[in-house]
Amino acid sequence: MALLFRSQRSFHIEGRSLRSYCGRVGTQVIPGGVVHELPDDLRTALTGNATALAAWQDITPLARNEFICWVEDAKQQKTRERRIRRTQEELEEGMRRPCCWPGCKHRERNGKA
């Protein structure tokens, strides 16, 4: 059973902080994934694209985690930038997971962080 309690400005489940779960832009909360924080460059790209942002807020935390992991897995900056653009495009097209991505290797297969 997961224990959830609030401590200062962060939440904890079974000793793990969820403070980084959401990224704030002004007063707007943009949710992150279950394992990965929402990186600043992806947050900036999403806030500049209303369609992609609406889709981002509609997908599940696990789906957001997949996009974040896909972006962060890039080894070169050029690849990262391309994946951020592709994330926006895929969200605009209604895709709920990154195309051709085997999945986040940082979470258990049962979906838990």
VEXLOTOR-70780 format. One record per atom (N, C-alpha, C): residue number from 0; residue in one letter; atom name; x, y, z. Coordinates in Angstrom, 2 decimals. Layout:
! VEXLOTOR-70780
+-----+--------+-------+---------+---------+---------+
: num : residu : atome :      px :      py :      pz :
+-----+--------+-------+---------+---------+---------+
: NUM :      A :    CA :       X :       Y :       Z :
...
+-----+--------+-------+---------+---------+---------+
This chain:
! VEXLOTOR-70780
+-----+--------+-------+---------+---------+---------+
: num : residu : atome :      px :      py :      pz :
+-----+--------+-------+---------+---------+---------+
:   0 :      M :     N :    0.84 :   -1.18 :    0.00 :
:   0 :      M :    CA :    0.00 :    0.00 :    0.00 :
:   0 :      M :     C :    0.88 :    1.24 :    0.00 :
:   1 :      A :     N :    0.58 :    2.19 :   -0.85 :
:   1 :      A :    CA :    1.38 :    3.40 :   -0.96 :
:   1 :      A :     C :    0.98 :    4.39 :    0.12 :
:   2 :      L :     N :    1.95 :    4.97 :    0.75 :
:   2 :      L :    CA :    1.72 :    5.99 :    1.76 :
:   2 :      L :     C :    1.97 :    7.34 :    1.13 :
:   3 :      L :     N :    0.97 :    8.19 :    1.14 :
:   3 :      L :    CA :    1.07 :    9.52 :    0.53 :
:   3 :      L :     C :    0.97 :   10.56 :    1.63 :
:   4 :      F :     N :    1.95 :   11.44 :    1.71 :
:   4 :      F :    CA :    1.86 :   12.56 :    2.64 :
:   4 :      F :     C :    2.52 :   13.77 :    2.03 :
:   5 :      R :     N :    2.14 :   14.92 :    2.52 :
:   5 :      R :    CA :    2.68 :   16.16 :    1.99 :
:   5 :      R :     C :    3.69 :   16.73 :    2.97 :
:   6 :      S :     N :    4.81 :   17.13 :    2.45 :
:   6 :      S :    CA :    5.88 :   17.71 :    3.25 :
:   6 :      S :     C :    6.35 :   18.97 :    2.56 :
:   7 :      Q :     N :    6.17 :   20.10 :    3.19 :
:   7 :      Q :    CA :    6.51 :   21.40 :    2.62 :
:   7 :      Q :     C :    5.84 :   21.55 :    1.26 :
:   8 :      R :     N :    6.60 :   21.61 :    0.16 :
:   8 :      R :    CA :    6.03 :   21.81 :   -1.17 :
:   8 :      R :     C :    6.13 :   20.57 :   -2.03 :
:   9 :      S :     N :    6.32 :   19.42 :   -1.41 :
:   9 :      S :    CA :    6.44 :   18.20 :   -2.20 :
:   9 :      S :     C :    5.58 :   17.10 :   -1.60 :
:  10 :      F :     N :    5.23 :   16.15 :   -2.41 :
:  10 :      F :    CA :    4.48 :   14.98 :   -1.96 :
:  10 :      F :     C :    5.44 :   13.80 :   -1.94 :
:  11 :      H :     N :    5.15 :   12.86 :   -1.07 :
:  11 :      H :    CA :    5.99 :   11.67 :   -0.97 :
:  11 :      H :     C :    5.11 :   10.43 :   -1.02 :
:  12 :      I :     N :    5.53 :    9.46 :   -1.78 :
:  12 :      I :    CA :    4.88 :    8.15 :   -1.79 :
:  12 :      I :     C :    5.97 :    7.14 :   -1.46 :
:  13 :      E :     N :    5.76 :    6.43 :   -0.37 :
:  13 :      E :    CA :    6.72 :    5.43 :    0.08 :
:  13 :      E :     C :    8.15 :    5.98 :    0.05 :
:  14 :      G :     N :    8.31 :    7.19 :    0.55 :
:  14 :      G :    CA :    9.62 :    7.79 :    0.67 :
:  14 :      G :     C :   10.16 :    8.45 :   -0.57 :
:  15 :      R :     N :    9.45 :    8.38 :   -1.70 :
:  15 :      R :    CA :    9.92 :    8.99 :   -2.95 :
:  15 :      R :     C :    9.23 :   10.32 :   -3.14 :
:  16 :      S :     N :    9.99 :   11.34 :   -3.41 :
:  16 :      S :    CA :    9.44 :   12.67 :   -3.61 :
:  16 :      S :     C :    8.82 :   12.80 :   -4.98 :
:  17 :      L :     N :    7.65 :   13.43 :   -5.04 :
:  17 :      L :    CA :    6.98 :   13.70 :   -6.30 :
:  17 :      L :     C :    7.01 :   15.20 :   -6.60 :
:  18 :      R :     N :    7.87 :   15.93 :   -5.94 :
:  18 :      R :    CA :    7.95 :   17.37 :   -6.12 :
:  18 :      R :     C :    8.20 :   17.74 :   -7.58 :
:  19 :      S :     N :    8.97 :   16.95 :   -8.28 :
:  19 :      S :    CA :    9.31 :   17.26 :   -9.66 :
:  19 :      S :     C :    8.29 :   16.72 :  -10.65 :
:  20 :      Y :     N :    7.20 :   16.17 :  -10.16 :
:  20 :      Y :    CA :    6.19 :   15.60 :  -11.06 :
:  20 :      Y :     C :    5.64 :   16.66 :  -12.01 :
:  21 :      C :     N :    5.46 :   17.86 :  -11.53 :
:  21 :      C :    CA :    4.89 :   18.92 :  -12.37 :
:  21 :      C :     C :    5.90 :   20.04 :  -12.56 :
:  22 :      G :     N :    5.87 :   20.62 :  -13.74 :
:  22 :      G :    CA :    6.67 :   21.80 :  -14.00 :
:  22 :      G :     C :    5.74 :   22.99 :  -14.11 :
:  23 :      R :     N :    6.10 :   24.10 :  -13.55 :
:  23 :      R :    CA :    5.24 :   25.28 :  -13.59 :
:  23 :      R :     C :    5.78 :   26.28 :  -14.60 :
:  24 :      V :     N :    4.88 :   26.87 :  -15.35 :
:  24 :      V :    CA :    5.19 :   27.96 :  -16.25 :
:  24 :      V :     C :    4.21 :   29.05 :  -15.89 :
:  25 :      G :     N :    4.68 :   30.10 :  -15.23 :
:  25 :      G :    CA :    3.76 :   31.11 :  -14.74 :
:  25 :      G :     C :    2.84 :   30.45 :  -13.73 :
:  26 :      T :     N :    1.54 :   30.55 :  -13.96 :
:  26 :      T :    CA :    0.58 :   29.90 :  -13.07 :
:  26 :      T :     C :    0.08 :   28.59 :  -13.65 :
:  27 :      Q :     N :    0.54 :   28.23 :  -14.82 :
:  27 :      Q :    CA :    0.08 :   27.02 :  -15.50 :
:  27 :      Q :     C :    0.91 :   25.83 :  -15.05 :
:  28 :      V :     N :    0.25 :   24.76 :  -14.65 :
:  28 :      V :    CA :    0.93 :   23.53 :  -14.24 :
:  28 :      V :     C :    0.98 :   22.60 :  -15.44 :
:  29 :      I :     N :    2.17 :   22.14 :  -15.77 :
:  29 :      I :    CA :    2.36 :   21.20 :  -16.87 :
:  29 :      I :     C :    2.89 :   19.91 :  -16.26 :
:  30 :      P :     N :    2.09 :   18.85 :  -16.30 :
:  30 :      P :    CA :    2.50 :   17.61 :  -15.64 :
:  30 :      P :     C :    3.67 :   16.92 :  -16.34 :
:  31 :      G :     N :    4.48 :   16.24 :  -15.53 :
:  31 :      G :    CA :    5.60 :   15.46 :  -16.05 :
:  31 :      G :     C :    5.22 :   13.99 :  -16.11 :
:  32 :      G :     N :    6.22 :   13.12 :  -16.04 :
:  32 :      G :    CA :    5.98 :   11.69 :  -16.11 :
:  32 :      G :     C :    6.00 :   11.06 :  -14.73 :
:  33 :      V :     N :    6.00 :    9.73 :  -14.68 :
:  33 :      V :    CA :    6.02 :    9.04 :  -13.41 :
:  33 :      V :     C :    7.44 :    8.82 :  -12.90 :
:  34 :      V :     N :    8.41 :    8.80 :  -13.78 :
:  34 :      V :    CA :    9.81 :    8.60 :  -13.39 :
:  34 :      V :     C :   10.63 :    9.84 :  -13.70 :
:  35 :      H :     N :   10.36 :   10.46 :  -14.83 :
:  35 :      H :    CA :   11.18 :   11.58 :  -15.30 :
:  35 :      H :     C :   10.53 :   12.93 :  -15.04 :
:  36 :      E :     N :   11.37 :   13.92 :  -14.71 :
:  36 :      E :    CA :   10.92 :   15.30 :  -14.61 :
:  36 :      E :     C :   10.71 :   15.84 :  -16.01 :
:  37 :      L :     N :    9.85 :   16.83 :  -16.13 :
:  37 :      L :    CA :    9.64 :   17.50 :  -17.41 :
:  37 :      L :     C :   10.82 :   18.44 :  -17.64 :
:  38 :      P :     N :   11.67 :   18.19 :  -18.65 :
:  38 :      P :    CA :   12.82 :   19.05 :  -18.89 :
:  38 :      P :     C :   12.39 :   20.43 :  -19.40 :
:  39 :      D :     N :   13.20 :   21.42 :  -19.09 :
:  39 :      D :    CA :   12.88 :   22.81 :  -19.45 :
:  39 :      D :     C :   12.68 :   23.00 :  -20.95 :
:  40 :      D :     N :   13.52 :   22.38 :  -21.78 :
:  40 :      D :    CA :   13.39 :   22.60 :  -23.22 :
:  40 :      D :     C :   12.10 :   22.00 :  -23.77 :
:  41 :      L :     N :   11.69 :   20.86 :  -23.26 :
:  41 :      L :    CA :   10.42 :   20.27 :  -23.69 :
:  41 :      L :     C :    9.25 :   21.09 :  -23.16 :
:  42 :      R :     N :    9.35 :   21.56 :  -21.92 :
:  42 :      R :    CA :    8.30 :   22.41 :  -21.34 :
:  42 :      R :     C :    8.11 :   23.67 :  -22.18 :
:  43 :      T :     N :    9.21 :   24.30 :  -22.58 :
:  43 :      T :    CA :    9.15 :   25.51 :  -23.41 :
:  43 :      T :     C :    8.49 :   25.22 :  -24.75 :
:  44 :      A :     N :    8.85 :   24.11 :  -25.36 :
:  44 :      A :    CA :    8.26 :   23.74 :  -26.65 :
:  44 :      A :     C :    6.76 :   23.50 :  -26.52 :
:  45 :      L :     N :    6.34 :   22.84 :  -25.44 :
:  45 :      L :    CA :    4.91 :   22.56 :  -25.25 :
:  45 :      L :     C :    4.11 :   23.83 :  -24.98 :
:  46 :      T :     N :    4.68 :   24.74 :  -24.20 :
:  46 :      T :    CA :    3.93 :   25.97 :  -23.90 :
:  46 :      T :     C :    3.81 :   26.87 :  -25.12 :
:  47 :      G :     N :    4.68 :   26.68 :  -26.10 :
:  47 :      G :    CA :    4.61 :   27.46 :  -27.33 :
:  47 :      G :     C :    3.70 :   26.85 :  -28.38 :
:  48 :      N :     N :    3.07 :   25.72 :  -28.06 :
:  48 :      N :    CA :    2.22 :   25.01 :  -29.02 :
:  48 :      N :     C :    0.95 :   24.56 :  -28.30 :
:  49 :      A :     N :   -0.13 :   25.32 :  -28.45 :
:  49 :      A :    CA :   -1.36 :   25.06 :  -27.71 :
:  49 :      A :     C :   -1.95 :   23.68 :  -28.00 :
:  50 :      T :     N :   -1.89 :   23.23 :  -29.24 :
:  50 :      T :    CA :   -2.44 :   21.92 :  -29.60 :
:  50 :      T :     C :   -1.66 :   20.80 :  -28.93 :
:  51 :      A :     N :   -0.34 :   20.88 :  -29.00 :
:  51 :      A :    CA :    0.50 :   19.86 :  -28.37 :
:  51 :      A :     C :    0.34 :   19.89 :  -26.85 :
:  52 :      L :     N :    0.22 :   21.07 :  -26.27 :
:  52 :      L :    CA :    0.05 :   21.19 :  -24.82 :
:  52 :      L :     C :   -1.27 :   20.57 :  -24.38 :
:  53 :      A :     N :   -2.34 :   20.82 :  -25.11 :
:  53 :      A :    CA :   -3.64 :   20.23 :  -24.77 :
:  53 :      A :     C :   -3.57 :   18.70 :  -24.83 :
:  54 :      A :     N :   -2.90 :   18.18 :  -25.85 :
:  54 :      A :    CA :   -2.74 :   16.73 :  -25.97 :
:  54 :      A :     C :   -1.88 :   16.19 :  -24.83 :
:  55 :      W :     N :   -0.82 :   16.92 :  -24.47 :
:  55 :      W :    CA :    0.08 :   16.52 :  -23.38 :
:  55 :      W :     C :   -0.70 :   16.40 :  -22.08 :
:  56 :      Q :     N :   -1.56 :   17.36 :  -21.82 :
:  56 :      Q :    CA :   -2.33 :   17.35 :  -20.58 :
:  56 :      Q :     C :   -3.40 :   16.25 :  -20.59 :
:  57 :      D :     N :   -3.75 :   15.75 :  -21.77 :
:  57 :      D :    CA :   -4.78 :   14.72 :  -21.89 :
:  57 :      D :     C :   -4.23 :   13.30 :  -21.77 :
:  58 :      I :     N :   -2.95 :   13.09 :  -22.06 :
:  58 :      I :    CA :   -2.40 :   11.74 :  -22.02 :
:  58 :      I :     C :   -2.06 :   11.34 :  -20.58 :
:  59 :      T :     N :   -1.87 :   10.06 :  -20.37 :
:  59 :      T :    CA :   -1.59 :    9.54 :  -19.04 :
:  59 :      T :     C :   -0.17 :    9.90 :  -18.58 :
:  60 :      P :     N :    0.08 :    9.86 :  -17.28 :
:  60 :      P :    CA :    1.45 :   10.09 :  -16.79 :
:  60 :      P :     C :    2.46 :    9.11 :  -17.38 :
:  61 :      L :     N :    2.06 :    7.85 :  -17.60 :
:  61 :      L :    CA :    2.97 :    6.89 :  -18.21 :
:  61 :      L :     C :    3.31 :    7.27 :  -19.64 :
:  62 :      A :     N :    2.32 :    7.77 :  -20.37 :
:  62 :      A :    CA :    2.56 :    8.20 :  -21.75 :
:  62 :      A :     C :    3.48 :    9.41 :  -21.77 :
:  63 :      R :     N :    3.26 :   10.36 :  -20.86 :
:  63 :      R :    CA :    4.15 :   11.53 :  -20.78 :
:  63 :      R :     C :    5.56 :   11.08 :  -20.46 :
:  64 :      N :     N :    5.67 :   10.11 :  -19.56 :
:  64 :      N :    CA :    6.98 :    9.57 :  -19.19 :
:  64 :      N :     C :    7.71 :    9.00 :  -20.40 :
:  65 :      E :     N :    6.99 :    8.33 :  -21.30 :
:  65 :      E :    CA :    7.60 :    7.76 :  -22.49 :
:  65 :      E :     C :    8.18 :    8.86 :  -23.39 :
:  66 :      F :     N :    7.42 :    9.93 :  -23.60 :
:  66 :      F :    CA :    7.93 :   11.04 :  -24.42 :
:  66 :      F :     C :    9.15 :   11.67 :  -23.76 :
:  67 :      I :     N :    9.09 :   11.90 :  -22.44 :
:  67 :      I :    CA :   10.21 :   12.53 :  -21.75 :
:  67 :      I :     C :   11.45 :   11.65 :  -21.85 :
:  68 :      C :     N :   11.30 :   10.37 :  -21.59 :
:  68 :      C :    CA :   12.44 :    9.45 :  -21.66 :
:  68 :      C :     C :   13.03 :    9.42 :  -23.06 :
:  69 :      W :     N :   12.16 :    9.41 :  -24.07 :
:  69 :      W :    CA :   12.61 :    9.40 :  -25.47 :
:  69 :      W :     C :   13.46 :   10.63 :  -25.76 :
:  70 :      V :     N :   13.00 :   11.80 :  -25.31 :
:  70 :      V :    CA :   13.76 :   13.04 :  -25.52 :
:  70 :      V :     C :   15.08 :   12.98 :  -24.76 :
:  71 :      E :     N :   15.04 :   12.57 :  -23.50 :
:  71 :      E :    CA :   16.24 :   12.57 :  -22.68 :
:  71 :      E :     C :   17.24 :   11.48 :  -23.06 :
:  72 :      D :     N :   16.80 :   10.47 :  -23.78 :
:  72 :      D :    CA :   17.68 :    9.38 :  -24.19 :
:  72 :      D :     C :   18.60 :    9.77 :  -25.35 :
:  73 :      A :     N :   18.33 :   10.90 :  -25.98 :
:  73 :      A :    CA :   19.16 :   11.35 :  -27.10 :
:  73 :      A :     C :   20.59 :   11.63 :  -26.62 :
:  74 :      K :     N :   21.55 :   11.19 :  -27.39 :
:  74 :      K :    CA :   22.95 :   11.39 :  -27.02 :
:  74 :      K :     C :   23.51 :   12.72 :  -27.53 :
:  75 :      Q :     N :   22.97 :   13.21 :  -28.62 :
:  75 :      Q :    CA :   23.43 :   14.48 :  -29.19 :
:  75 :      Q :     C :   22.34 :   15.53 :  -29.08 :
:  76 :      Q :     N :   22.75 :   16.78 :  -28.93 :
:  76 :      Q :    CA :   21.80 :   17.88 :  -28.82 :
:  76 :      Q :     C :   20.91 :   17.98 :  -30.06 :
:  77 :      K :     N :   21.47 :   17.74 :  -31.23 :
:  77 :      K :    CA :   20.70 :   17.80 :  -32.47 :
:  77 :      K :     C :   19.57 :   16.76 :  -32.47 :
:  78 :      T :     N :   19.89 :   15.57 :  -31.97 :
:  78 :      T :    CA :   18.88 :   14.51 :  -31.87 :
:  78 :      T :     C :   17.81 :   14.90 :  -30.86 :
:  79 :      R :     N :   18.22 :   15.46 :  -29.75 :
:  79 :      R :    CA :   17.26 :   15.90 :  -28.72 :
:  79 :      R :     C :   16.30 :   16.94 :  -29.29 :
:  80 :      E :     N :   16.84 :   17.91 :  -30.01 :
:  80 :      E :    CA :   16.00 :   18.95 :  -30.61 :
:  80 :      E :     C :   15.02 :   18.35 :  -31.62 :
:  81 :      R :     N :   15.50 :   17.40 :  -32.41 :
:  81 :      R :    CA :   14.61 :   16.73 :  -33.37 :
:  81 :      R :     C :   13.51 :   15.96 :  -32.65 :
:  82 :      R :     N :   13.83 :   15.31 :  -31.56 :
:  82 :      R :    CA :   12.83 :   14.55 :  -30.81 :
:  82 :      R :     C :   11.81 :   15.47 :  -30.15 :
:  83 :      I :     N :   12.24 :   16.63 :  -29.71 :
:  83 :      I :    CA :   11.29 :   17.59 :  -29.14 :
:  83 :      I :     C :   10.32 :   18.05 :  -30.22 :
:  84 :      R :     N :   10.85 :   18.37 :  -31.41 :
:  84 :      R :    CA :    9.96 :   18.76 :  -32.53 :
:  84 :      R :     C :    9.01 :   17.62 :  -32.88 :
:  85 :      R :     N :    9.54 :   16.41 :  -32.91 :
:  85 :      R :    CA :    8.71 :   15.25 :  -33.27 :
:  85 :      R :     C :    7.66 :   14.99 :  -32.19 :
:  86 :      T :     N :    8.00 :   15.22 :  -30.93 :
:  86 :      T :    CA :    7.02 :   15.09 :  -29.85 :
:  86 :      T :     C :    5.84 :   16.01 :  -30.09 :
:  87 :      Q :     N :    6.14 :   17.26 :  -30.43 :
:  87 :      Q :    CA :    5.06 :   18.21 :  -30.73 :
:  87 :      Q :     C :    4.22 :   17.72 :  -31.90 :
:  88 :      E :     N :    4.86 :   17.27 :  -32.96 :
:  88 :      E :    CA :    4.14 :   16.80 :  -34.15 :
:  88 :      E :     C :    3.28 :   15.59 :  -33.83 :
:  89 :      E :     N :    3.82 :   14.64 :  -33.09 :
:  89 :      E :    CA :    3.07 :   13.43 :  -32.77 :
:  89 :      E :     C :    1.87 :   13.75 :  -31.88 :
:  90 :      L :     N :    2.05 :   14.65 :  -30.93 :
:  90 :      L :    CA :    0.93 :   15.06 :  -30.09 :
:  90 :      L :     C :   -0.15 :   15.76 :  -30.92 :
:  91 :      E :     N :    0.28 :   16.61 :  -31.86 :
:  91 :      E :    CA :   -0.68 :   17.29 :  -32.73 :
:  91 :      E :     C :   -1.45 :   16.30 :  -33.59 :
:  92 :      E :     N :   -0.80 :   15.19 :  -33.96 :
:  92 :      E :    CA :   -1.42 :   14.16 :  -34.79 :
:  92 :      E :     C :   -2.30 :   13.21 :  -33.97 :
:  93 :      G :     N :   -2.31 :   13.40 :  -32.66 :
:  93 :      G :    CA :   -3.15 :   12.57 :  -31.80 :
:  93 :      G :     C :   -2.48 :   11.31 :  -31.28 :
:  94 :      M :     N :   -1.19 :   11.17 :  -31.51 :
:  94 :      M :    CA :   -0.48 :   10.00 :  -31.00 :
:  94 :      M :     C :   -0.30 :   10.14 :  -29.50 :
:  95 :      R :     N :   -0.42 :    9.03 :  -28.79 :
:  95 :      R :    CA :   -0.36 :    9.06 :  -27.34 :
:  95 :      R :     C :    0.93 :    8.46 :  -26.78 :
:  96 :      R :     N :    1.79 :    7.97 :  -27.65 :
:  96 :      R :    CA :    3.11 :    7.44 :  -27.28 :
:  96 :      R :     C :    4.06 :    7.77 :  -28.42 :
:  97 :      P :     N :    5.36 :    7.88 :  -28.14 :
:  97 :      P :    CA :    6.32 :    8.14 :  -29.21 :
:  97 :      P :     C :    6.36 :    6.97 :  -30.19 :
:  98 :      C :     N :    6.37 :    7.29 :  -31.46 :
:  98 :      C :    CA :    6.42 :    6.27 :  -32.50 :
:  98 :      C :     C :    7.77 :    5.54 :  -32.47 :
:  99 :      C :     N :    7.72 :    4.24 :  -32.62 :
:  99 :      C :    CA :    8.92 :    3.41 :  -32.80 :
:  99 :      C :     C :    9.86 :    3.47 :  -31.60 :
: 100 :      W :     N :    9.34 :    3.62 :  -30.41 :
: 100 :      W :    CA :   10.14 :    3.69 :  -29.19 :
: 100 :      W :     C :    9.80 :    2.47 :  -28.34 :
: 101 :      P :     N :   10.80 :    1.67 :  -27.95 :
: 101 :      P :    CA :   10.52 :    0.44 :  -27.20 :
: 101 :      P :     C :    9.99 :    0.70 :  -25.79 :
: 102 :      G :     N :   10.15 :    1.89 :  -25.29 :
: 102 :      G :    CA :    9.64 :    2.23 :  -23.96 :
: 102 :      G :     C :   10.74 :    2.63 :  -23.01 :
: 103 :      C :     N :   10.33 :    3.28 :  -21.96 :
: 103 :      C :    CA :   11.26 :    3.77 :  -20.94 :
: 103 :      C :     C :   11.92 :    2.60 :  -20.22 :
: 104 :      K :     N :   13.23 :    2.61 :  -20.20 :
: 104 :      K :    CA :   13.98 :    1.54 :  -19.54 :
: 104 :      K :     C :   14.16 :    1.83 :  -18.05 :
: 105 :      H :     N :   13.66 :    2.98 :  -17.59 :
: 105 :      H :    CA :   13.86 :    3.40 :  -16.20 :
: 105 :      H :     C :   12.71 :    3.02 :  -15.28 :
: 106 :      R :     N :   11.67 :    2.42 :  -15.82 :
: 106 :      R :    CA :   10.55 :    2.01 :  -14.97 :
: 106 :      R :     C :   10.34 :    0.51 :  -15.12 :
: 107 :      E :     N :    9.65 :   -0.05 :  -14.15 :
: 107 :      E :    CA :    9.35 :   -1.47 :  -14.21 :
: 107 :      E :     C :    8.29 :   -1.72 :  -15.27 :
: 108 :      R :     N :    8.24 :   -2.88 :  -15.80 :
: 108 :      R :    CA :    7.28 :   -3.22 :  -16.85 :
: 108 :      R :     C :    5.84 :   -3.19 :  -16.36 :
: 109 :      N :     N :    5.61 :   -3.21 :  -15.05 :
: 109 :      N :    CA :    4.25 :   -3.16 :  -14.53 :
: 109 :      N :     C :    3.73 :   -1.73 :  -14.43 :
: 110 :      G :     N :    4.53 :   -0.76 :  -14.87 :
: 110 :      G :    CA :    4.10 :    0.63 :  -14.89 :
: 110 :      G :     C :    4.46 :    1.42 :  -13.65 :
: 111 :      K :     N :    5.03 :    0.76 :  -12.66 :
: 111 :      K :    CA :    5.40 :    1.47 :  -11.44 :
: 111 :      K :     C :    6.74 :    2.15 :  -11.63 :
: 112 :      A :     N :    6.92 :    3.21 :  -10.91 :
: 112 :      A :    CA :    8.18 :    3.96 :  -10.98 :
: 112 :      A :     C :    9.28 :    3.21 :  -10.27 :
+-----+--------+-------+---------+---------+---------+
